[in-house]
Amino acid sequence: MEINERLDKIWERISDEDFRADRGVANEVRYYVFEYEPVHELMVRGKVKALKKQNDPEADGFRLIEYDLYEMMIQILEEKGYLEKCTWFEEQKGMDYLYRAVTKTLRLTNDDNRIVARILEDTPRDAVVFLTGVGKAFPFVRAHNVLNNLHQVLDGVPVVMFYPGVWNGQSLHLFGTVTDGNYYRAFPLII
């Protein structure tokens, strides 16, 4: 199926009451992946923007909430007064040092992951969550890490990750080449 056809099916899928009520074996709300070729990134961003504009929470019965992982990362680093230091770290100590520093600051490998905590804190109960910015946030924020941590704490609303790469039902391959990690709990949003 072509990308335009798949994008056009998103609203029908997420606005279906059965989609929002769908529960897994352990009664958790399901997570979904909308994979696409990275060359279609701007089309996907445009569609997400249009869907958010189309959403009328009163009439639709849900709020479409987008979390751009890159924007969240930048915002948290700014709030911590760390963004300017990141530039200095990269220039003076290199990318490996910067990666470790950002990972530590955002607590990306901990149970108290700051991005996951922010999503949990800011998500209303009547939401459909879109996770975007996966490619922009690489290599700092890894999709499988966010999904695994989020799945443990956010189970009341459906979550859709827009993924510029390949997801084969078991593992994620960012841009079709970088193995991002294993994540087997999600389902394809559009088949």
C-alpha positions as CSV (number, residue, x, y, z in Angstrom):
1,M,0.0,0.0,0.0
2,E,1.3,3.5,-0.9
3,I,2.2,6.0,1.8
4,N,-0.6,8.3,0.9
5,E,-3.2,5.5,1.2
6,R,-1.7,4.5,4.6
7,L,-1.7,8.1,5.8
8,D,-5.3,8.6,4.7
9,K,-6.4,5.6,6.8
10,I,-5.0,6.9,10.1
11,W,-8.0,9.1,11.1
12,E,-10.5,6.3,10.4
13,R,-8.4,3.9,12.6
14,I,-7.8,6.1,15.6
15,S,-11.3,7.6,15.7
16,D,-12.9,4.1,15.9
17,E,-14.1,3.5,19.4
18,D,-13.0,-0.1,19.2
19,F,-9.4,1.1,18.5
20,R,-9.4,3.1,21.7
21,A,-11.1,0.4,23.8
22,D,-8.9,-2.5,22.3
23,R,-7.1,-4.3,25.1
24,G,-4.4,-6.9,25.1
25,V,-4.1,-10.2,27.0
26,A,-3.2,-8.5,30.3
27,N,-5.9,-5.8,29.7
28,E,-3.4,-3.2,28.7
29,V,-4.1,-0.8,25.9
30,R,-2.2,-1.7,22.8
31,Y,0.7,0.1,21.3
32,Y,1.1,0.7,17.6
33,V,3.8,1.5,15.1
34,F,3.3,3.4,11.9
35,E,6.5,2.6,10.0
36,Y,7.5,4.6,6.9
37,E,10.4,5.2,4.7
38,P,12.5,8.1,6.0
39,V,12.1,9.9,2.6
40,H,8.4,10.4,3.6
41,E,9.2,12.2,6.8
42,L,7.8,15.6,5.7
43,M,4.6,14.0,4.4
44,V,4.2,12.2,7.8
45,R,4.8,15.4,9.7
46,G,2.3,17.2,7.6
47,K,-0.3,14.5,8.1
48,V,0.2,14.5,11.9
49,K,-0.2,18.2,12.0
50,A,-3.4,18.0,9.9
51,L,-4.8,15.2,12.1
52,K,-4.2,17.3,15.2
53,K,-6.0,20.3,13.6
54,Q,-8.9,18.0,12.6
55,N,-9.3,16.6,16.1
56,D,-12.3,18.1,18.1
57,P,-12.1,16.4,21.5
58,E,-15.7,17.2,22.3
59,A,-17.1,15.7,19.1
60,D,-14.5,13.0,18.6
61,G,-14.5,11.7,22.2
62,F,-10.6,11.8,22.5
63,R,-7.7,14.2,22.4
64,L,-5.0,13.7,20.0
65,I,-1.7,14.4,21.8
66,E,1.6,14.5,20.0
67,Y,4.9,14.1,21.8
68,D,7.9,15.0,19.5
69,L,10.7,13.1,21.2
70,Y,13.4,15.5,19.9
71,E,11.5,18.6,21.0
72,M,11.0,17.0,24.5
73,M,14.7,16.2,24.7
74,I,15.6,19.8,23.9
75,Q,13.0,21.2,26.3
76,I,14.2,19.1,29.2
77,L,17.8,20.0,28.5
78,E,16.9,23.7,28.4
79,E,14.9,23.4,31.7
80,K,17.9,21.8,33.4
81,G,20.2,24.6,32.0
82,Y,22.1,21.9,30.1
83,L,21.7,22.8,26.4
84,E,24.6,25.2,26.1
85,K,26.8,22.7,28.0
86,C,25.9,20.1,25.4
87,T,27.4,22.2,22.6
88,W,30.6,22.7,24.7
89,F,30.7,18.9,25.5
90,E,30.5,18.0,21.8
91,E,33.1,20.5,20.8
92,Q,35.6,19.8,23.6
93,K,35.0,16.2,24.5
94,G,33.4,14.6,21.5
95,M,30.1,12.9,20.6
96,D,30.6,9.8,22.8
97,Y,31.0,12.0,25.9
98,L,28.0,14.1,24.9
99,Y,25.9,11.0,24.3
100,R,26.7,9.7,27.8
101,A,26.0,13.1,29.4
102,V,22.6,13.5,27.7
103,T,21.6,9.9,28.5
104,K,22.5,10.5,32.1
105,T,20.7,13.9,32.3
106,L,17.5,12.5,30.7
107,R,17.8,9.3,32.7
108,L,17.1,7.4,29.5
109,T,18.2,4.0,30.8
110,N,16.6,4.4,34.3
111,D,13.1,3.6,35.6
112,D,12.7,7.4,36.1
113,N,13.3,8.3,32.5
114,R,12.4,12.0,32.2
115,I,10.8,11.8,28.8
116,V,8.6,8.9,29.8
117,A,7.7,10.7,33.1
118,R,6.8,13.9,31.1
119,I,4.5,11.9,28.8
120,L,2.9,10.1,31.7
121,E,2.3,13.4,33.6
122,D,0.9,15.3,30.5
123,T,-1.3,12.7,29.0
124,P,-5.1,13.0,29.7
125,R,-7.2,9.9,30.2
126,D,-9.1,10.5,27.0
127,A,-6.1,10.7,24.7
128,V,-4.6,9.0,21.7
129,V,-0.9,9.5,21.9
130,F,1.3,10.1,18.9
131,L,5.1,9.7,19.4
132,T,7.0,11.6,16.7
133,G,10.5,12.9,16.2
134,V,12.2,9.5,16.5
135,G,14.7,10.1,13.7
136,K,15.5,13.6,14.9
137,A,16.2,12.4,18.5
138,F,18.6,9.6,17.4
139,P,21.1,8.6,18.8
140,F,20.2,10.1,22.1
141,V,16.6,8.9,22.5
142,R,16.0,5.4,21.3
143,A,12.6,4.2,20.2
144,H,12.7,0.8,21.8
145,N,13.8,2.3,25.1
146,V,10.9,4.8,25.2
147,L,8.4,2.1,24.2
148,N,9.6,-0.4,26.7
149,N,9.6,2.1,29.6
150,L,6.3,3.8,28.6
151,H,4.6,0.4,28.2
152,Q,5.3,-0.3,31.9
153,V,3.5,2.9,33.1
154,L,1.1,4.2,30.5
155,D,-1.6,1.6,29.8
156,G,-4.8,3.6,29.8
157,V,-4.6,5.2,26.3
158,P,-3.4,3.9,22.9
159,V,0.0,5.0,21.8
160,V,1.2,5.2,18.1
161,M,4.9,5.6,17.3
162,F,5.6,7.1,13.9
163,Y,8.8,5.3,12.9
164,P,11.1,6.3,10.0
165,G,12.4,2.9,9.3
166,V,11.5,-0.8,9.4
167,W,9.6,-2.6,12.2
168,N,9.3,-6.3,11.6
169,G,7.1,-7.1,14.6
170,Q,10.1,-8.0,16.7
171,S,12.8,-5.3,16.2
172,L,13.1,-1.7,15.1
173,H,15.6,-0.7,12.4
174,L,15.8,3.1,12.3
175,F,16.2,4.5,8.7
176,G,16.1,0.9,7.6
177,T,19.7,0.3,8.6
178,V,20.4,1.1,12.3
179,T,19.2,-1.6,14.7
180,D,17.4,0.4,17.3
181,G,16.4,-2.6,19.5
182,N,13.8,-5.1,20.2
183,Y,10.2,-4.2,20.8
184,Y,7.6,-7.0,20.2
185,R,4.5,-5.7,22.1
186,A,3.3,-3.3,19.3
187,F,1.0,-3.9,16.4
188,P,1.0,-2.2,13.0
189,L,-1.4,0.8,13.0
190,I,-2.2,0.4,9.3
191,I,-1.8,-3.0,7.6
